Amino acid sequence: MSSGWSSSGIPDLAGRVAVVTGANSGLGYVTARELARKGARVVLACRSERRGNEAGDRMAAEVPDAHIEFGRLDLGDLASVRDFAASFPYDRLDLLVNNAGVMAPPYGTTMDGFETQFGVNHLGHFALTGLLLPVLLRTPGARVVTVSSMMHVLANVDLGDLNSERRYRRWVAYGRSKSANLLFVHELARRADAAQGLDLVVAAAHPGYAATNLQTAGPRAEGRRAAERAMTAANLVFAQSADAGALPTLYAATAPGVRSDSFTGPAVAMWRGAPAPSWRAPWTRDDTMAQRLWEASERLSGVSYDTVLKGA
């Protein structure tokens, strides 16, 4: 992996179709913009139609020949996830970027009653990927890239308390959801490999410490002004830009030779710099944990992969 890799290294993507969740701001916006810049047709999968269309207008101004469109997707509402997948208008999907997420909000639940971070960051993307899997598998060289975080090191998944009902600690719940992302990638990669002959790469990435609205959204929602100011100041002093933070995702999504179950992040201490292989906690490669989380996720979401994978 080149230490100097940048978005200029993205190959020509003309004729390719991509879906980027949470594409209205931050890392998702940059990811979608750069894929569109290289010729991909990009679906901006966002919860808010207004913010999604505003992002599309901004993107079109930056990349005048971009092929972009809005698709309404609320990862905290499994009915919305099903609607998005059912109405997907293309007969191919080359790239699914599971980027959207929430970070350390006050305790809340999704429309389906799941703790917000587990429900949005993991379960919504688990369901979305499963529902789009048939079109992914019909597309030669398709990739699924899920955005985790270096903060996954805070906690492993607690299979006995997936919804943090016993005790909610916002950063522990965030770490669990990001560990769940990596366990999902690990298990999907294993199952795809076991099915044999599937032309699908399943990878993970993380941005290091990148300045986005994720860091300030939680404190702002609770009116914790001091915490919001502290996060804003930390972003200014320590964080790399969203453009830099999106590079690991773009690398995992487009660079040649990316392997399934790989984890790409910034080269310098998992914090900043060009894309490089990233360390991950040993528990994110635990086969038993990954299988048990998978089974729980299928049960809770009502989305099963087995028929698609076995019939591929």
N, C-alpha and C positions, 0 to 999 in steps of 0.2 A: 504494500500500500504506500503510495507516494506521500511523503511528508508535506508536499506542496499542493495537494489536490484541492481544487476549488470548483465552483459551479461551472467554470469554463470547460471542465472535463466531462460534463454530462454529454452523452452522445446524442445524435439526432433522434428525436422521438416522434417524428411525423408519422401519422397513422396510428399512434398508440393512444389508448384511453386510460385515464387515471382518475381515481377518486381520492380526495384528501379531506379527511374529517377535521372540523375546526379550522377551516381555511380562511376565515374572515379576519384573523389577526395573528400576530406573533409568528411562531415557527411555521404554523400551518399556512399562513399567507405567503411567506417566503418560499416554502416548499412548492406550493401550487404555482406561484409566479414563475419560478425557475423551470419547472416542468413545462409550463406553457411557453416559456421563452424558447425552449428547444423543440417546440412543435407539437407537444402532446395536447390532446383534447382533455381538459381538466374539469371535473365536476367538483364544485365547491360545496361540500356537504356540511351545512351549518344549521344550527337550531333557529336562528333569527333570519327571516327572509330579508328584512330591512338591512341588517348588518352584512348579510351575505351578498346582497346586490350592491351595497356600497363598496364592499371589497372588490367585487367584480368590476365596477366602474373604475376604481383606483388602479386595478391591475391592468385593465384595458388601456388606461392612459400611460402606464409604464411600458407595456408591451402591446403596441397597437395592433399587431396581427395575431394576438392570442385567441385561442379557441377555448372559451370558458363558459360555464353555465352554472346556475345555482340549483342545488338540490336540497330540499328541506329534510333535515335529519336531527332528531332529538335523541341522543344516546341514553338519556334518562327516561325514555318512554319506549318500551319494546314494541308497542303498536306502531310508533313512528319508524322504528328500525325496519319492521316488516314492510311498511308502506314504501319506504325508500327502496328496498331491495326489489319489491314486486314491480315497481314502476321504473326500474333501471332501464333506460331506452336502448342500450347498445348490446350487440351480440358478442362483444369482446370486452375484457377488462384486463389490461396489462399490468396495472399497478394499483394496489389498495394501500393507502397510507393511513394507518390508524393513529392519528396524531392528537385528536381532541382530548381534553382532560380538565379536571378541576384539581386545585391544590389547596389542601388544608383549610377547607371552609368550616363554618360552624356545623354542628350535627344537623343533618337533614336526610330525607329519603327521596328516592326517585318516584315516578308515577306508579311504579309497580311495588313500591315499599322496600326497596333495597337501600342500604346506606349509600349516600351519594357518590363517594369516591370509588367504592367497589362497583356500584351500579353503572356509573358513567365510564370510568377509566378502564375497567376490565369487562364487565358483563355485557355492556352495550356493544363493545367492539367484538367480543366473542360471538354474539348473535349476528352482527353485521357480516363478519367474515364467513360464518357458516352459511348464511343466506345467499351471499354472493359467490360462494365457492363453485357452484356449477359453471358460471360464466368465466370465472378465473381458470378453471381446469380446461375449458375449451380454447383458451388463449395460449399459444406457444410462448414459453419463457416468462409467464406471469410471475409477479412477486407480491408478497404481502409483507409490509414493513410496519412494525408496531413500535411506537415511541414510548420507551420506558424512562427511567431517570437514575442518576447516580444515587439518588435518595432511596432507592430500593433497599439499600443496605440497612435502613432503619429497622426493618422488620420483615420476617417471613409471613406468609399467609397463615392465618389461624383458621383451620377448617372447622373448628368447633364454634367459631364466632365470626363468620364471614361478614356479618352486618354490624359488627361492633356494638352489639346490644348489651353486653355485660359492662363494657366501659369504652367510652369514645375519647380517644386522644388523637387529635387531628393529624399530627405528623406521623404517628404510628400507623394510622389508617391510610395515609398517603403512601407510606413505604410499603404497606401490604398490597395496595392496589398496583404499585409499580413492580413488585415481585410477582404478582399475578400475571402482569403483562409478559414477563420473561418466562414464567412457567407455561403460559399459553403458547408462546413461540416454540419453546422446547418440545412440548407435546404435539403440536401441529406438525412440526418438522419431522418428529419421529413417526407419526402416523402416515404422513405423506410418503416418507421413505419406505415404510412397511408395505404401502399399497403398490409400490414398484412402478416404474415407468411414468410417474407423474412429473411433468415439466413445470415444477413450482418451487420457487425459492421463498422460504419463510425466515425473515430476519428481524432483528431488533436494533434500535439505535437510541442514543440519548444525546442531549445538547450540551452536557456539562452545566455550567452556570451561565445561562443566557437571559438577558433582560427582556422579559415579556410582561404582559398584564397578569399572568398567573400568580406572581408573588404578592401582588397588592390586592387582588380580588377578594381574598378571604378577609383580611383586616378591614377593607372598605365595607364589605357586606355587614360586618358587625359594628361598624362605627368606631373601630379601634384606631384612632387617628395617629397615635404615637407609633404603633406597629406599622401602619401604612407608610408613614414618613421614613421609618427606619429601613423598610424594604426598598423604598424608592432610592434612598441614599446608597444602600448596598449595591443596588443595580448600577447606579452611576459609577461607583468606585471599583467594584470587583467584577461585574459581569461582562461577558462579551456580547456583541450585538446579536439580534435575532437572525441577521443574515449569516453570521458565523455559526450560531447555534444550530441552524438548519442543515449545515453541511454534512454532518454524520447521517442524517436521514436521507439526504439526496444521494450520498455515496452508496448507502445500503440499497437504495431504490434503483440506481442506474449504473453503477460501476460494474465492469466485467469481473467475473470470478468471485462474486459475493456468495458465500456459502450459507446454507440453511443453518439456523440456530446460532448464527454469528451475532455479535453485539458490538456495534461501532459507536465510538464516542470521541471526544476531543483527545488529542495526543498528550497534552500536558496535564498530568495528574488528574485525569478524568474531568478537567475543569474548563480548559480552553485550548484553542489550537486546531490544526488540521485533523481530519478524520483518521482514526487508528483503531485497531482492535482494543476493546475495553475489557477490563477486569469485571467480573460479576460474582456475586455471592454464591458460594457452593450450593446453597439450597435451591437456587434457580435452575439447577441441572438435576434435581432429585426426581428420578423417574416415578417413584411411588407418589410423591406429593403432586407432581404434575398430572398424573392419571386421576388422582382423587379430586383435584380441583376441576379437571375437565368434566368428570362425571357430575360433580355438583353444578357446574356451569350449564351443562346440558339440561339438567333437571330444572334449574331455576329459570333459565331462559326459554325453555321449550324448543330449543334449536338443537337438532341432532346432525352430526356430520357423517355418521356411519354409512348411510345409504349412498351418499355422494362419493365418499372415498372408496367404498367397496365396488361401486359400479363404474369407477373411472377407468 
